[in-house]
Amino acid sequence: MIMIEDIRIDRLAKRVYGTERGGTVEAILDANVGLAALIFPTGVIPAGADVVLPEVVERAAPAVTRPWD
């Protein structure tokens, strides 16, 4: 996907996946070699950048362990 405007990576994740949590930002970074260096230190992906948006699998919630169980 070619970025048509500057956008922070967390906002891109929220726009595409509905959340910036659950590893979505990390998935974008993993799928795009060199993107971390491009957006450092601001976190802003510049307009014109070609960004691969991978399919993200929702992580299962960790099991809750209660000390009294």
N, CA, C and O of each residue as an XYZ file, in Angstrom:
276
protein
N       0.853     -1.163      0.000
C       0.000      0.000      0.000
C       0.903      1.231      0.000
O       1.800      1.350      0.835
N       0.668      2.129     -0.922
C       1.422      3.374     -0.979
C       0.731      4.387     -0.065
O      -0.468      4.633     -0.188
N       1.498      4.963      0.845
C       0.942      5.952      1.761
C       0.682      7.250      0.993
O       1.577      7.758      0.317
N      -0.528      7.786      1.091
C      -0.840      9.027      0.390
C      -0.670     10.248      1.293
O      -0.737     11.389      0.835
N      -0.449      9.991      2.574
C      -0.204     11.065      3.531
C       0.724     10.543      4.613
O       0.823      9.335      4.829
N       1.402     11.454      5.290
C       2.214     11.055      6.438
C       1.276     10.499      7.507
O       0.208     11.058      7.758
N       1.681      9.401      8.131
C       0.850      8.805      9.179
C       1.745      8.062     10.165
O       2.692      7.381      9.772
N       1.429      8.204     11.448
C       2.163      7.441     12.461
C       1.817      5.973     12.328
O       0.687      5.619     11.992
N       2.785      5.127     12.591
C       2.585      3.688     12.403
C       1.482      3.136     13.308
O       0.750      2.235     12.898
N       1.353      3.648     14.506
C       0.285      3.157     15.384
C      -1.092      3.563     14.868
O      -2.058      2.812     15.009
N      -1.180      4.738     14.275
C      -2.466      5.172     13.715
C      -2.822      4.377     12.462
O      -3.995      4.104     12.209
N      -1.811      4.008     11.682
C      -2.050      3.154     10.522
C      -2.583      1.798     10.978
O      -3.542      1.279     10.407
N      -1.959      1.228     12.006
C      -2.414     -0.060     12.537
C      -3.860      0.039     13.021
O      -4.666     -0.853     12.757
N      -4.184      1.106     13.719
C      -5.554      1.286     14.224
C      -6.538      1.415     13.065
O      -7.632      0.852     13.113
N      -6.154      2.154     12.026
C      -7.033      2.353     10.872
C      -7.273      1.037     10.117
O      -8.394      0.755      9.693
N      -6.222      0.247      9.955
C      -6.316     -0.979      9.159
C      -6.879     -2.148      9.961
O      -7.751     -2.873      9.482
N      -6.375     -2.332     11.192
C      -6.730     -3.512     11.977
C      -7.741     -3.240     13.087
O      -8.232     -4.170     13.726
N      -8.050     -1.972     13.315
C      -8.997     -1.635     14.367
C      -8.362     -1.465     15.730
O      -9.040     -1.096     16.689
N      -7.061     -1.729     15.830
C      -6.330     -1.568     17.088
C      -4.849     -1.408     16.795
O      -4.341     -1.894     15.785
N      -4.180     -0.729     17.682
C      -2.724     -0.621     17.585
C      -2.059     -1.576     18.577
O      -0.843     -1.541     18.764
N      -2.852     -2.410     19.197
C      -2.353     -3.366     20.194
C      -2.326     -4.765     19.616
O      -2.663     -4.974     18.451
N      -1.924     -5.716     20.432
C      -1.959     -7.114     20.026
C      -0.945     -7.490     18.964
O      -1.118     -8.482     18.256
N       0.114     -6.702     18.853
C       1.165     -7.040     17.903
C       0.964     -6.494     16.505
O       1.708     -6.859     15.594
N      -0.033     -5.619     16.306
C      -0.284     -5.112     14.957
C       0.844     -4.218     14.455
O       1.253     -4.332     13.299
N       1.347     -3.339     15.300
C       2.465     -2.470     14.898
C       3.698     -3.315     14.612
O       4.402     -3.084     13.629
N       3.955     -4.284     15.462
C       5.111     -5.159     15.277
C       4.993     -5.959     13.987
O       5.991     -6.188     13.303
N       3.771     -6.388     13.651
C       3.553     -7.143     12.415
C       3.870     -6.287     11.192
O       4.462     -6.773     10.229
N       3.479     -5.022     11.229
C       3.797     -4.113     10.123
C       5.304     -3.944     10.009
O       5.855     -3.994      8.909
N       5.971     -3.745     11.134
C       7.432     -3.589     11.112
C       8.119     -4.858     10.623
O       9.071     -4.780      9.846
N       7.655     -6.025     11.063
C       8.251     -7.298     10.637
C       8.095     -7.525      9.137
O       8.973     -8.109      8.502
N       6.981     -7.068      8.570
C       6.704     -7.289      7.149
C       7.418     -6.294      6.237
O       7.413     -6.457      5.017
N       8.031     -5.266      6.821
C       8.642     -4.200      6.032
C      10.072     -3.947      6.483
O      10.326     -3.137      7.375
N      11.001     -4.656      5.847
C      12.421     -4.493      6.172
C      12.817     -3.040      5.913
O      12.549     -2.497      4.841
N      13.448     -2.423      6.892
C      13.918     -1.048      6.751
C      12.924      0.007      7.184
O      13.277      1.183      7.275
N      11.681     -0.387      7.456
C      10.680      0.600      7.856
C      11.018      1.228      9.202
O      10.824      2.429      9.391
N      11.515      0.435     10.130
C      11.864      0.969     11.453
C      12.901      2.080     11.328
O      12.798      3.105     12.000
N      13.900      1.878     10.468
C      14.929      2.903     10.268
C      14.338      4.137      9.591
O      14.730      5.263      9.900
N      13.398      3.930      8.671
C      12.778      5.041      7.951
C      11.963      5.928      8.881
O      11.970      7.151      8.738
N      11.266      5.325      9.826
C      10.368      6.105     10.684
C      11.004      6.559     11.997
O      10.391      7.309     12.756
N      12.223      6.111     12.268
C      12.903      6.519     13.501
C      13.293      7.978     13.399
O      13.759      8.367     12.328
N      13.150      8.804     14.384
C      12.646      8.621     15.746
C      11.190      9.030     15.918
O      10.652      8.920     17.020
N      10.540      9.498     14.860
C       9.196     10.066     15.008
C       8.067      9.051     14.967
O       6.997      9.296     15.523
N       8.292      7.906     14.312
C       7.228      6.927     14.147
C       6.296      7.254     12.997
O       5.259      6.611     12.829
N       6.669      8.268     12.192
C       5.817      8.705     11.094
C       6.279      8.077      9.782
O       7.442      8.197      9.396
N       5.352      7.408      9.106
C       5.614      6.854      7.782
C       5.351      7.978      6.782
O       4.253      8.534      6.756
N       6.347      8.320      5.959
C       6.155      9.443      5.040
C       5.243      9.089      3.863
O       5.156      7.932      3.452
N       4.573     10.104      3.335
C       3.763      9.924      2.132
C       4.655      9.387      1.024
O       5.805      9.804      0.890
N       4.129      8.470      0.238
C       4.885      7.874     -0.854
C       5.577      6.575     -0.496
O       6.035      5.851     -1.380
N       5.661      6.268      0.805
C       6.296      5.016      1.234
C       5.393      3.843      0.856
O       4.171      3.919      0.985
N       6.006      2.764      0.389
C       5.269      1.546      0.043
C       5.331      0.608      1.248
O       6.403      0.117      1.602
N       4.195      0.364      1.870
C       4.133     -0.418      3.103
C       3.297     -1.676      2.874
O       2.166     -1.605      2.393
N       3.868     -2.825      3.224
C       3.144     -4.095      3.171
C       2.326     -4.215      4.450
O       2.853     -4.055      5.551
N       1.048     -4.495      4.300
C       0.167     -4.668      5.454
C      -0.210     -6.141      5.555
O      -1.083     -6.619      4.831
N       0.464     -6.862      6.467
C       0.229     -8.301      6.571
C      -1.115     -8.612      7.218
O      -1.704     -7.780      7.907
N      -1.577     -9.826      6.979
C      -2.760    -10.308      7.678
C      -2.335    -10.603      9.111
O      -1.342    -11.293      9.339
N      -3.072    -10.091     10.055
C      -2.716    -10.259     11.463
C      -3.701    -11.215     12.108
O      -4.916    -11.048     11.997
N      -3.165    -12.211     12.779
C      -3.987    -13.173     13.509
C      -4.118    -12.672     14.939
O      -3.123    -12.367     15.596
N      -5.340    -12.592     15.408
C      -5.581    -12.117     16.765
C      -5.005    -13.111     17.765
O      -5.238    -14.317     17.676
N      -4.258    -12.584     18.706
C      -3.667    -13.436     19.741
C      -4.723    -13.839     20.761
O      -5.609    -13.057     21.105
N      -4.614    -15.047     21.225
C      -5.526    -15.512     22.273
C      -5.178    -14.808     23.580
O      -4.009    -14.558     23.873
N      -6.193    -14.499     24.346
C      -5.961    -13.870     25.644
C      -5.256    -14.868     26.555
O      -5.587    -16.054     26.557
N      -4.282    -14.388     27.329
C      -3.587    -15.305     28.230
C      -4.540    -15.846     29.292
O      -5.462    -15.158     29.732
N      -4.303    -17.065     29.684
C      -5.123    -17.682     30.728
C      -4.879    -16.957     32.046
O      -3.747    -16.607     32.380
N      -5.937    -16.745     32.768
C      -5.830    -16.068     34.059
C      -5.616    -17.119     35.132
O      -6.381    -18.078     35.234
N      -4.581    -16.938     35.926
C      -4.309    -17.838     37.042
C      -4.541    -17.066     38.327
O      -3.890    -16.056     38.594
N      -5.468    -17.555     39.104
C      -5.764    -16.901     40.378
C      -5.077    -17.695     41.476
O      -5.169    -18.922     41.497
N      -4.399    -17.028     42.376
C      -3.663    -17.740     43.419
C      -4.554    -18.565     44.347
O      -4.074    -19.497     44.992
N      -5.831    -18.237     44.421
C      -6.721    -18.972     45.319
C      -7.381    -20.177     44.649
O      -8.098    -20.930     45.308
N      -7.151    -20.370     43.348
C      -7.719    -21.538     42.649
C      -6.887    -22.765     42.882
O      -7.213    -23.838     42.374
